[in-house]
Amino acid sequence: MASPLELTLVLLFAACIGVVLFRMLHLPPMLGYLSVGIVIGPHALGLASDSQRVQYLAEFGVVFLMFSIGIEFSLPKLKSMRRVVLGLGVSQVLGTLLVAVGLGALVNLFWSFSWQASVALGGALAMSSTAIVTKMLAERLELETEHGRNIMGVLLFQDLAVVPLLIVISALGGNSKALVLALSLAALKITGALALLLWLGQKLVGRWFHIVAARRSQELFMLNLLLLTLGLAYVTEHLGLSMALGAFIAGMLIAETPFRHQVEDDIKPFRDVLLGLFFITTGMLLNPSIVLKQPLLVLLFFVGPLVVKFTLIAGLARLFGSSPGTAIRTGLGLAQAGEFGFVLLNLVIDRNLLDPSLSQAVLAGMLLSMLCAPFLIINADRIALRFVANEWMMQSLQMTKIATQSIKTSGHVIICGYGRCGQNLARMLEQEGIGYVALDLDPDRVMEAASSGETVVFGDAARREALVAAGIHRAAGIVVTYDSTPAALKVLAQVQALEPTLPVVVRTVDDTHIDDLIAAGATEVVPEIVEGSLMLASHALVLMGVPMRRVLRRVAQARNERYSLLRGYFHGIDDEDEGGEREQVRLQSVPLTLNADAVGRTLGELRLDKLGVTVTAIRRHGIRGVEPVAETRLMAEDIVVLRGLPDKLVEAEMRLLGRQ
């Protein structure tokens, strides 16, 4: 038996090789984890035969994943999803159980197959993979879409349903009165635990984390974060619920505090590494020899549940009001087996409700369905468009709604994301008489804002069609207000493909990913931490008696050094010359007369850069739309905006106008 260190090294080495290989093939990393788990597992090479030793540690990957998802689902949002959780979620689990019992009765006509085995197997197959699906939806930025909400609602109910299903499977074949009593106690326990945790948590978590943050210790903050996450996971596990549910509640409680963004960054390394271990240990369960010995049976338990669950969930989603395309995406996202299904299947095996060889075939089929889950989710849009006749029409209608808002506007700003940051920007643009079109994926927010007369529509700014409908070819600029770097990078990729010269301003939380965003095409990146520190410094200086004009100059100087678009300013008669004012970079507008030397010449020929002067903009016929590149040829009545030191600006102006 390998030592703990040897086992850890094997897992880390296999994980690195698997992820690198699958990244090179442009496949999801989780497939790499599952594949290397199969290869090094006890049923293949046997390099990591002691899967139980890392199983418990790997389960923490799901715990931290659910914590991260909980941060995205605040309590108000969860309340708004109760119809999906209690409607679609309940219907999916009960529907799967009924289908399993019906198919079991049909099989029993030819072979011996008890109804207890049907119920137990139906419960195991009713589960879907929380780890795979939520990670894929988060990476694809689909948590806020309609099908994303459907999927998350069903997954949440499945987590709740694990407890009564464990009780039912344990009691199958026993006293029916004892089963009813056990289920009643479980229902009371679930309701009481959730109510107590949410009620107490709302009152205590925010206050406690404010106290912890005031100590200004990153170590203390991280300790409390781990304590809250694992502590609530422990509480829910010992109340008979799943650890993942407790972690989800912890995430929701943190979402109500101002620390959510810092928490997401702190928890991410733990989540990703442990989740990789979870997928490896899941892959180690598969016995490839079973697939080779009983290929038809494994294929039956692989394809059968996929088709049945997809059909059932898609049909239920339609009954609950989803469009055909959304119903198909919801069904594809939940068709695979899940982690908790293995827990239930192990209990089925312990109770001898299934033949051992049959249970191994079921296990193989479940794992194969998890392996194909990422491909189903990635290609869900393509499948929906292929099999739903009106899906093109539905998407066209959505694009038409966006185009209707933007068709009469030009020179407008496209706002990607209509949260607080996007709404503040929209108000300032309105005050300046500048048009805008906002795209957002929160249907409730879009409905409320649109009903108030604001120019906001439901749409994904990371999709080419949405940007075209929003009038990207007529827009003056784009502002990405997301605090998610992956989301901003997707938008930038589409902008580069459609309008590479269009200026894009991107919001970010800190300086971590500025280089990546600039390389992807962002004109300017505005980190909140920089602006917050400038405001903090300005207030502190004013309180210390520093004159307001000097404070504003200090702030402007700091911004000049940080933001390329704000370097320099237009000089006024009331500007003071103290403190080296004459040596500061300024902006200056130079109108070109008919006899100016620069008329008919290109910027490259004028070589203003040799003077240390930059042309920031050219205004022609009242429109600031001419790109100031070396090949740009100047015309009479152009207004050239220059940036540089005062003495250099004088030389540049003389070169542009000549000695007239």
Residue pairs with C-beta under 8 A, 6 or more apart in sequence:
1 49
1 50
2 10
2 48
2 49
2 50
4 53
7 48
7 50
7 53
7 54
8 54
10 40
10 47
10 48
11 40
11 48
11 54
11 277
11 280
14 36
14 37
14 39
14 40
14 47
14 48
14 280
15 32
15 33
15 36
15 276
15 277
15 280
17 36
18 29
18 32
18 33
18 35
18 36
19 29
19 32
19 33
19 276
20 32
21 32
22 28
22 29
22 31
22 32
22 35
23 29
23 32
27 374
28 136
28 374
28 378
29 276
30 131
30 132
30 135
30 276
30 279
30 374
31 371
31 374
33 276
33 279
33 280
33 283
34 279
34 280
34 282
34 283
34 367
34 370
34 371
35 283
35 371
36 280
36 283
37 279
37 280
37 281
37 282
37 283
37 284
37 285
37 286
38 44
38 283
38 284
38 286
38 288
38 367
39 45
39 283
40 46
40 47
40 48
40 280
40 284
41 48
41 49
41 51
41 283
41 284
41 285
41 286
42 48
42 49
42 51
42 284
43 284
43 286
43 287
43 288
43 289
44 288
48 54
48 280
48 284
51 281
51 284
51 285
54 277
54 280
54 281
55 281
57 274
57 277
58 274
58 277
58 278
58 280
58 281
59 243
59 278
60 230
60 270
60 274
61 131
61 271
61 273
61 274
61 275
61 276
61 277
61 278
61 279
62 130
62 131
62 243
62 244
62 275
62 278
62 339
63 229
63 230
63 233
63 243
63 244
63 246
63 247
63 274
64 229
64 247
64 267
64 270
64 271
64 274
64 275
65 130
65 131
65 134
65 135
65 244
65 271
65 275
66 130
66 134
66 244
66 245
66 247
66 248
66 251
67 229
67 247
67 248
67 250
67 251
67 254
67 267
67 271
68 138
68 251
68 264
68 267
68 268
68 271
69 134
69 138
69 143
69 152
69 248
69 251
70 247
70 248
70 249
70 250
70 251
70 252
70 253
70 254
70 255
71 251
71 252
71 254
71 255
71 260
71 263
71 264
72 138
72 143
72 251
72 255
73 81
73 152
73 248
73 251
73 252
73 255
74 252
74 255
74 256
75 198
75 202
75 252
75 255
75 256
78 85
78 252
80 444
81 149
81 152
81 153
81 156
83 320
84 149
84 150
84 152
84 153
84 154
84 320
85 153
85 154
85 156
85 157
86 157
87 320
88 150
88 153
88 154
88 316
88 317
88 320
89 153
89 154
89 156
89 157
89 158
89 161
90 157
91 316
91 319
91 320
92 126
92 154
92 157
92 158
92 312
92 313
92 316
92 334
93 126
93 157
93 158
93 161
95 312
95 316
96 122
96 125
96 126
96 308
96 309
96 312
97 119
97 122
97 123
97 126
98 122
99 122
99 308
99 312
100 118
100 119
100 121
100 122
100 123
100 125
100 126
101 115
101 118
101 119
101 122
103 118
104 113
104 114
104 115
104 117
104 118
104 121
104 122
105 115
105 118
107 113
108 114
108 115
114 353
116 172
116 173
116 353
117 348
117 353
117 354
119 168
119 169
119 172
120 169
120 172
120 344
120 347
120 348
120 351
120 353
120 354
121 348
121 353
121 354
121 362
123 165
123 168
123 169
123 344
124 337
124 341
124 342
124 344
124 345
124 348
124 362
124 366
125 305
125 309
125 337
125 341
125 362
125 366
126 158
126 161
126 165
126 309
126 341
127 158
127 162
127 337
127 338
127 339
127 340
127 341
127 344
128 154
128 155
128 158
128 309
128 333
128 334
128 335
128 336
128 337
128 338
129 336
129 337
129 338
129 339
129 370
129 373
130 155
130 158
130 159
130 244
130 338
130 339
130 340
131 275
131 278
131 279
131 339
132 336
132 370
132 373
132 374
133 151
133 155
133 333
133 334
133 336
133 373
133 377
134 143
134 152
134 155
135 275
136 373
136 374
136 377
136 378
137 143
137 148
137 151
137 152
137 333
137 377
139 486
140 377
140 378
141 441
141 460
141 462
141 484
141 486
141 487
141 490
142 148
143 149
143 152
144 441
144 442
145 441
145 460
146 322
146 323
146 326
146 443
147 322
147 326
147 329
147 330
147 333
147 380
150 317
150 322
150 326
150 330
151 330
151 333
151 334
154 313
154 330
154 334
155 334
156 248
158 338
158 340
159 241
159 242
159 244
159 245
159 248
159 340
160 190
160 241
160 245
162 241
162 242
162 340
162 343
162 344
163 186
163 189
163 190
163 240
163 241
163 242
164 183
164 186
164 187
165 344
166 343
166 344
166 347
167 179
167 182
167 183
167 186
168 179
168 183
169 344
169 347
169 348
169 351
169 353
170 347
170 351
171 178
171 179
171 182
172 351
172 353
173 351
186 240
189 239
189 240
189 241
190 240
190 241
193 235
193 236
193 239
193 241
194 249
197 232
197 235
197 236
197 246
197 249
198 249
198 252
198 253
201 232
201 249
201 250
201 253
202 253
202 256
205 228
205 253
205 254
205 256
205 257
206 253
206 256
206 257
208 224
209 221
209 224
209 254
209 257
209 259
210 257
212 220
212 221
212 224
213 221
213 259
221 262
221 266
222 266
225 254
225 263
225 266
225 267
226 270
228 250
228 253
228 254
229 247
229 250
229 251
229 267
231 250
232 246
232 247
232 249
232 250
233 243
233 244
233 246
233 247
233 250
234 243
234 246
235 246
236 242
236 243
236 245
236 246
236 249
237 243
237 246
242 340
254 260
254 263
261 483
261 509
278 339
282 339
282 342
282 367
282 370
283 367
285 342
285 363
285 367
286 363
286 364
286 367
286 368
287 360
287 363
287 364
290 298
290 357
290 360
290 361
290 363
290 364
291 298
291 364
291 368
294 357
294 361
297 358
297 361
298 361
298 364
298 365
298 368
299 365
300 361
300 365
301 361
301 362
301 364
301 365
301 366
302 364
302 365
302 368
302 369
304 365
305 335
305 337
305 365
305 366
305 369
306 335
306 336
306 369
306 372
307 335
309 331
309 334
309 335
310 331
310 332
310 334
310 335
311 331
312 331
313 327
313 330
313 331
313 334
313 335
314 327
314 328
314 330
314 331
315 327
317 326
317 327
317 330
317 331
318 324
318 327
322 330
323 391
323 394
324 384
324 388
324 390
324 391
324 394
325 384
325 385
325 388
325 391
325 394
325 395
328 380
328 383
328 384
328 387
328 388
329 380
329 381
329 384
332 376
332 377
332 380
332 383
333 376
333 377
333 380
335 369
335 373
335 376
336 369
336 370
336 372
336 373
336 376
337 365
337 366
337 367
337 369
337 370
338 370
341 366
342 363
342 366
345 359
345 362
345 363
345 366
348 354
348 359
349 356
349 359
354 362
376 383
384 391
385 391
385 392
385 395
388 394
395 465
398 458
398 459
399 459
399 465
399 466
399 468
399 469
400 469
401 457
401 458
402 437
402 439
402 457
402 459
402 466
402 469
402 470
403 469
403 470
403 471
405 437
405 455
405 457
405 470
406 412
406 437
406 469
406 470
406 471
406 474
407 471
409 435
409 437
409 471
409 474
410 471
410 474
410 475
411 434
411 435
411 474
411 475
411 476
411 623
412 434
412 435
412 436
412 437
412 471
412 474
412 475
412 476
413 425
413 429
413 434
413 435
413 436
413 437
413 475
413 476
413 477
413 478
413 479
414 436
414 437
414 438
414 439
414 461
414 467
414 470
414 471
414 472
414 475
414 477
414 478
414 479
415 422
415 425
415 426
415 436
415 437
415 438
415 439
415 478
415 479
415 481
416 422
416 438
416 439
416 461
416 478
416 479
416 480
416 481
416 482
416 491
417 438
417 439
417 440
417 461
417 480
417 481
417 482
418 426
418 438
418 439
418 440
418 442
418 445
418 446
418 449
418 456
418 481
419 440
419 445
419 481
421 481
421 507
422 438
422 440
422 479
422 481
423 449
425 436
425 479
425 481
426 436
426 438
426 454
426 455
426 456
429 435
429 436
430 436
434 476
435 455
436 455
437 455
437 456
437 457
437 470
437 471
438 449
438 454
438 455
438 456
438 457
439 456
439 457
439 458
439 459
439 460
439 461
439 466
439 470
440 446
440 449
440 456
440 457
440 458
440 459
441 458
441 459
441 460
443 458
445 456
446 456
446 457
446 458
449 456
450 456
450 457
457 470
459 466
459 469
459 470
460 466
461 467
461 470
461 480
461 491
461 494
462 487
462 490
462 491
462 494
463 494
464 494
464 497
464 498
467 491
467 494
467 495
467 498
468 498
472 478
472 495
472 498
472 499
472 502
473 498
473 499
475 499
475 502
476 503
477 502
477 503
477 504
477 505
477 523
478 491
478 495
478 502
478 503
478 504
478 505
479 504
479 505
479 506
479 507
480 487
480 488
480 491
480 492
480 504
480 505
480 506
480 507
480 522
481 507
482 488
482 491
482 507
483 507
483 508
483 509
483 528
485 508
485 512
485 513
485 516
485 517
488 506
488 507
488 508
488 517
488 520
488 522
489 516
489 517
489 520
491 504
492 504
492 506
492 517
492 520
492 521
492 522
493 520
493 521
495 502
495 504
495 521
496 520
496 521
500 521
501 627
503 523
503 524
504 521
504 522
504 523
505 522
505 523
505 524
505 525
505 526
506 517
506 522
506 524
506 525
506 526
507 525
507 526
507 528
508 514
508 517
508 525
508 526
508 527
508 528
509 527
509 528
509 529
510 527
510 528
510 529
511 527
511 529
511 530
514 525
514 527
517 525
518 525
523 565
524 563
524 564
524 565
526 563
530 562
534 555
534 558
534 559
537 554
537 555
538 551
538 552
538 554
538 555
541 550
541 551
541 554
542 548
542 551
549 576
550 579
553 579
556 566
556 569
557 584
559 566
560 566
560 567
560 568
560 584
560 585
561 567
567 585
567 643
568 584
568 585
568 586
568 587
568 616
568 643
568 644
569 586
569 587
570 586
570 587
570 588
570 589
571 586
571 588
571 646
575 581
582 646
583 645
584 645
585 643
585 644
585 645
586 643
586 644
586 645
586 646
586 649
587 616
587 641
587 642
587 643
588 641
588 642
588 643
588 649
588 653
589 639
589 640
589 641
589 642
590 639
590 640
590 641
590 642
590 652
590 653
590 656
590 657
591 637
591 638
591 639
592 598
592 599
592 634
592 635
592 636
592 637
592 638
592 639
592 640
592 656
592 657
593 636
593 637
593 657
593 660
594 636
594 637
595 658
595 660
596 636
596 656
596 657
596 658
596 660
597 655
597 656
597 657
597 658
598 606
598 634
598 640
598 655
598 656
598 657
598 658
599 634
599 635
599 636
600 633
600 634
600 635
601 633
601 634
602 630
602 631
602 632
602 633
602 634
603 615
603 628
603 629
603 630
603 631
603 632
603 634
604 630
604 631
606 655
606 656
608 614
608 615
608 642
608 652
608 655
608 656
611 644
611 648
611 651
611 652
611 655
612 644
612 645
612 648
613 642
613 643
613 644
613 648
613 649
613 651
613 652
614 642
614 643
614 644
615 628
615 640
615 641
615 642
615 643
616 628
616 641
616 642
616 643
617 624
617 626
617 628
617 640
617 641
618 624
618 626
618 627
618 628
618 632
618 634
618 638
618 639
618 640
618 641
619 626
619 638
619 639
619 641
620 626
620 635
620 637
620 638
620 639
621 637
626 632
626 638
634 640
634 656
640 656
642 649
642 652
642 653
644 652
